[in-house]
Amino acid sequence: MAPRDCRHKERVERLMARLAAAEQQHLEQQQQQQQQIFALQREAEELQRQQQQQQQEAAELQQARDAEVAARDALAQQLFLLQHKAAKGAADKACQAAANTEAAAAQVDPLVLQYLRDTDAHQQQQQQQQQLVGFSDTEETPAAAAAATTAAAAARSPVPKLLAGPAPSHRTVVAAATQTQQQQQQQQQQQQQQQEEVLAADMEQQQAVLSARIQQLAQRAKARPYAFHKAAANEAAAKAAAAAAAPAAAAAAAPAAAAAAPAAVAAAVAPAAAAGRETPLLSRQHSGSAEGRSSSSSSNSSSSISSSSSSSSRQQQQQQQQQQQQQQQQQQQQQQQQQQLQQQQQLQQQQNTSLQWPLFSFLQHFCCLQTTAQALSNPKP
């Protein structure tokens, strides 16, 4: 019996040692799993903190964008009021100039009559001189005297001359006035074309600068998405303010053009006074050209406003798309981390079950051995 007891004890000791080693291994695995769980929890907390920080930055960007939109709307409203005021002032000045030219044209008729009277007096003096020369050479007949008196009476009356038409000098004055008017119109058209070309070049340059800046900001945001949001917002606000200042300068140039219109009209009044009835038509044409210049300047400024607003809206859309992409990436990372946590929990459960089953079988076997040992140690009589 003694050798059997010794062997039984040795087997029990070996089993107990294996059991202790298995328990120690199980405890070490549990500690490792707990450490991994703690590390994953810390990573999840860090991601949550980054997400909160990004949400705060997005809220700040939204506030800055709202402030920028409000400032742009206020500038656009002020610019519209200034344009309306400038157009109204130009129209008032044009109407006043037209009224002045009409008043001057109304005073032309007495001047024409005075001119006709002077020409009649000059012709009468010439006829008297010719008659005196004829009396000295030959004696006049009564019929010739009667013809001379009728010719003198016809020369004194201004009606035939008025019916006959204007004098050659009057026609030359009208032709000169039309030529000067055509030259002024051509000069105004050339100036307007030059202004439009300059404005178009400025707009193209501004759009190119804005597009290049947007590309730089996009590259920076891709390289370091969490550091340049505020700088990008400030730079975009500065560019939008500069783009809004360009139409303001164009609007400031509109009153100067409107102020130059009355001078052109005043320059056209002098030949119009000699041209007679045709001066109101010239004044109306000058006023129409002034109104055309004011309307063209207002249209150019409105087009610059629309282009600046479209560029700022494109910047906002690009920033929103970048933020959405970043949020989607963060959500994907969180989902991956959650999947890793679930996989680790499943592995831990599997390891626990795999360890529990050998322990259970070992304990069951140990209990069987104890019962057999007790049965052997206590033999039945």
Contacts in CASP RR format, 6 or more apart in sequence:
PFRMAT RR
TARGET T0000
AUTHOR 0000-0000-0000
METHOD contacts of the structure
MODEL  1
MAPRDCRHKERVERLMARLAAAEQQHLEQQQQQQQQIFALQREAEELQRQ
QQQQQQEAAELQQARDAEVAARDALAQQLFLLQHKAAKGAADKACQAAAN
TEAAAAQVDPLVLQYLRDTDAHQQQQQQQQQLVGFSDTEETPAAAAAATT
AAAAARSPVPKLLAGPAPSHRTVVAAATQTQQQQQQQQQQQQQQQEEVLA
ADMEQQQAVLSARIQQLAQRAKARPYAFHKAAANEAAAKAAAAAAAPAAA
AAAAPAAAAAAPAAVAAAVAPAAAAGRETPLLSRQHSGSAEGRSSSSSSN
SSSSISSSSSSSSRQQQQQQQQQQQQQQQQQQQQQQQQQQLQQQQQLQQQ
QNTSLQWPLFSFLQHFCCLQTTAQALSNPKP
1 376 0 8 1.000
4 376 0 8 1.000
5 373 0 8 1.000
5 376 0 8 1.000
5 377 0 8 1.000
8 369 0 8 1.000
8 372 0 8 1.000
8 373 0 8 1.000
8 376 0 8 1.000
11 369 0 8 1.000
12 366 0 8 1.000
12 369 0 8 1.000
12 370 0 8 1.000
12 373 0 8 1.000
15 362 0 8 1.000
15 365 0 8 1.000
15 366 0 8 1.000
15 369 0 8 1.000
18 362 0 8 1.000
19 359 0 8 1.000
19 362 0 8 1.000
19 366 0 8 1.000
22 355 0 8 1.000
22 358 0 8 1.000
22 359 0 8 1.000
22 362 0 8 1.000
23 359 0 8 1.000
25 355 0 8 1.000
26 355 0 8 1.000
29 351 0 8 1.000
29 355 0 8 1.000
33 344 0 8 1.000
33 348 0 8 1.000
33 351 0 8 1.000
36 344 0 8 1.000
37 341 0 8 1.000
37 344 0 8 1.000
40 337 0 8 1.000
40 340 0 8 1.000
40 341 0 8 1.000
40 344 0 8 1.000
43 337 0 8 1.000
44 334 0 8 1.000
44 337 0 8 1.000
44 341 0 8 1.000
47 330 0 8 1.000
47 333 0 8 1.000
47 334 0 8 1.000
47 337 0 8 1.000
50 226 0 8 1.000
50 330 0 8 1.000
51 330 0 8 1.000
53 226 0 8 1.000
54 226 0 8 1.000
54 326 0 8 1.000
54 327 0 8 1.000
54 330 0 8 1.000
57 226 0 8 1.000
57 229 0 8 1.000
57 230 0 8 1.000
58 323 0 8 1.000
60 229 0 8 1.000
60 230 0 8 1.000
60 233 0 8 1.000
61 229 0 8 1.000
61 230 0 8 1.000
61 233 0 8 1.000
61 319 0 8 1.000
61 323 0 8 1.000
64 233 0 8 1.000
64 234 0 8 1.000
64 237 0 8 1.000
65 233 0 8 1.000
65 316 0 8 1.000
65 319 0 8 1.000
68 236 0 8 1.000
68 237 0 8 1.000
68 240 0 8 1.000
68 312 0 8 1.000
71 241 0 8 1.000
72 240 0 8 1.000
72 244 0 8 1.000
72 308 0 8 1.000
72 309 0 8 1.000
72 312 0 8 1.000
75 244 0 8 1.000
75 248 0 8 1.000
76 244 0 8 1.000
76 305 0 8 1.000
76 309 0 8 1.000
79 244 0 8 1.000
79 247 0 8 1.000
79 248 0 8 1.000
79 251 0 8 1.000
79 301 0 8 1.000
79 305 0 8 1.000
82 248 0 8 1.000
82 251 0 8 1.000
83 251 0 8 1.000
83 254 0 8 1.000
83 298 0 8 1.000
83 301 0 8 1.000
83 302 0 8 1.000
86 251 0 8 1.000
86 254 0 8 1.000
86 255 0 8 1.000
86 258 0 8 1.000
86 294 0 8 1.000
86 297 0 8 1.000
86 298 0 8 1.000
87 254 0 8 1.000
87 258 0 8 1.000
87 294 0 8 1.000
87 295 0 8 1.000
87 298 0 8 1.000
89 258 0 8 1.000
90 254 0 8 1.000
90 255 0 8 1.000
90 258 0 8 1.000
90 261 0 8 1.000
90 290 0 8 1.000
90 291 0 8 1.000
90 294 0 8 1.000
91 291 0 8 1.000
91 294 0 8 1.000
93 258 0 8 1.000
93 259 0 8 1.000
93 261 0 8 1.000
93 262 0 8 1.000
93 290 0 8 1.000
94 261 0 8 1.000
94 262 0 8 1.000
94 265 0 8 1.000
94 286 0 8 1.000
94 287 0 8 1.000
94 288 0 8 1.000
94 290 0 8 1.000
94 291 0 8 1.000
95 287 0 8 1.000
96 262 0 8 1.000
97 261 0 8 1.000
97 262 0 8 1.000
97 265 0 8 1.000
97 266 0 8 1.000
97 283 0 8 1.000
97 286 0 8 1.000
97 287 0 8 1.000
98 265 0 8 1.000
98 280 0 8 1.000
98 283 0 8 1.000
98 284 0 8 1.000
98 287 0 8 1.000
100 269 0 8 1.000
101 265 0 8 1.000
101 268 0 8 1.000
101 269 0 8 1.000
101 272 0 8 1.000
101 279 0 8 1.000
101 280 0 8 1.000
101 282 0 8 1.000
101 283 0 8 1.000
102 280 0 8 1.000
102 283 0 8 1.000
104 269 0 8 1.000
104 272 0 8 1.000
104 273 0 8 1.000
104 279 0 8 1.000
105 272 0 8 1.000
105 273 0 8 1.000
105 276 0 8 1.000
105 277 0 8 1.000
105 279 0 8 1.000
105 280 0 8 1.000
108 273 0 8 1.000
108 276 0 8 1.000
108 277 0 8 1.000
108 279 0 8 1.000
111 273 0 8 1.000
112 276 0 8 1.000
113 158 0 8 1.000
116 158 0 8 1.000
116 161 0 8 1.000
116 162 0 8 1.000
117 158 0 8 1.000
119 161 0 8 1.000
119 167 0 8 1.000
120 155 0 8 1.000
120 156 0 8 1.000
120 158 0 8 1.000
120 161 0 8 1.000
123 155 0 8 1.000
124 152 0 8 1.000
124 155 0 8 1.000
124 156 0 8 1.000
127 148 0 8 1.000
127 151 0 8 1.000
127 152 0 8 1.000
127 155 0 8 1.000
131 148 0 8 1.000
134 140 0 8 1.000
140 148 0 8 1.000
154 160 0 8 1.000
166 174 0 8 1.000
170 274 0 8 1.000
170 275 0 8 1.000
170 276 0 8 1.000
173 271 0 8 1.000
173 274 0 8 1.000
173 275 0 8 1.000
174 275 0 8 1.000
174 278 0 8 1.000
176 271 0 8 1.000
177 268 0 8 1.000
177 271 0 8 1.000
177 272 0 8 1.000
177 274 0 8 1.000
177 275 0 8 1.000
177 278 0 8 1.000
177 282 0 8 1.000
180 268 0 8 1.000
180 271 0 8 1.000
181 268 0 8 1.000
181 282 0 8 1.000
181 285 0 8 1.000
184 264 0 8 1.000
184 267 0 8 1.000
184 268 0 8 1.000
184 286 0 8 1.000
185 285 0 8 1.000
185 289 0 8 1.000
188 264 0 8 1.000
188 289 0 8 1.000
188 293 0 8 1.000
192 293 0 8 1.000
192 296 0 8 1.000
195 253 0 8 1.000
195 296 0 8 1.000
195 297 0 8 1.000
195 300 0 8 1.000
196 296 0 8 1.000
196 300 0 8 1.000
199 250 0 8 1.000
199 300 0 8 1.000
199 304 0 8 1.000
202 246 0 8 1.000
203 246 0 8 1.000
203 303 0 8 1.000
203 304 0 8 1.000
203 307 0 8 1.000
206 242 0 8 1.000
206 243 0 8 1.000
206 246 0 8 1.000
206 307 0 8 1.000
206 308 0 8 1.000
207 307 0 8 1.000
207 311 0 8 1.000
209 239 0 8 1.000
210 239 0 8 1.000
210 243 0 8 1.000
210 311 0 8 1.000
210 315 0 8 1.000
213 235 0 8 1.000
213 239 0 8 1.000
214 314 0 8 1.000
214 315 0 8 1.000
214 318 0 8 1.000
217 228 0 8 1.000
217 232 0 8 1.000
217 235 0 8 1.000
217 236 0 8 1.000
218 318 0 8 1.000
218 322 0 8 1.000
220 228 0 8 1.000
220 232 0 8 1.000
221 228 0 8 1.000
221 229 0 8 1.000
221 232 0 8 1.000
221 322 0 8 1.000
225 322 0 8 1.000
225 326 0 8 1.000
232 319 0 8 1.000
233 319 0 8 1.000
236 312 0 8 1.000
236 315 0 8 1.000
236 319 0 8 1.000
239 311 0 8 1.000
240 308 0 8 1.000
240 311 0 8 1.000
240 312 0 8 1.000
240 315 0 8 1.000
243 304 0 8 1.000
243 307 0 8 1.000
243 308 0 8 1.000
243 311 0 8 1.000
243 312 0 8 1.000
244 305 0 8 1.000
244 308 0 8 1.000
246 304 0 8 1.000
246 308 0 8 1.000
247 301 0 8 1.000
247 302 0 8 1.000
247 304 0 8 1.000
247 305 0 8 1.000
247 308 0 8 1.000
250 297 0 8 1.000
250 300 0 8 1.000
250 301 0 8 1.000
250 304 0 8 1.000
251 297 0 8 1.000
251 298 0 8 1.000
251 301 0 8 1.000
253 297 0 8 1.000
254 294 0 8 1.000
254 297 0 8 1.000
254 298 0 8 1.000
254 301 0 8 1.000
257 290 0 8 1.000
257 293 0 8 1.000
257 294 0 8 1.000
257 297 0 8 1.000
258 290 0 8 1.000
258 293 0 8 1.000
258 294 0 8 1.000
261 286 0 8 1.000
261 287 0 8 1.000
261 289 0 8 1.000
261 290 0 8 1.000
261 293 0 8 1.000
262 290 0 8 1.000
264 286 0 8 1.000
264 289 0 8 1.000
264 290 0 8 1.000
265 283 0 8 1.000
265 286 0 8 1.000
265 287 0 8 1.000
265 290 0 8 1.000
268 279 0 8 1.000
268 282 0 8 1.000
268 283 0 8 1.000
268 286 0 8 1.000
269 279 0 8 1.000
269 283 0 8 1.000
272 278 0 8 1.000
272 279 0 8 1.000
272 282 0 8 1.000
272 283 0 8 1.000
273 279 0 8 1.000
275 282 0 8 1.000
END
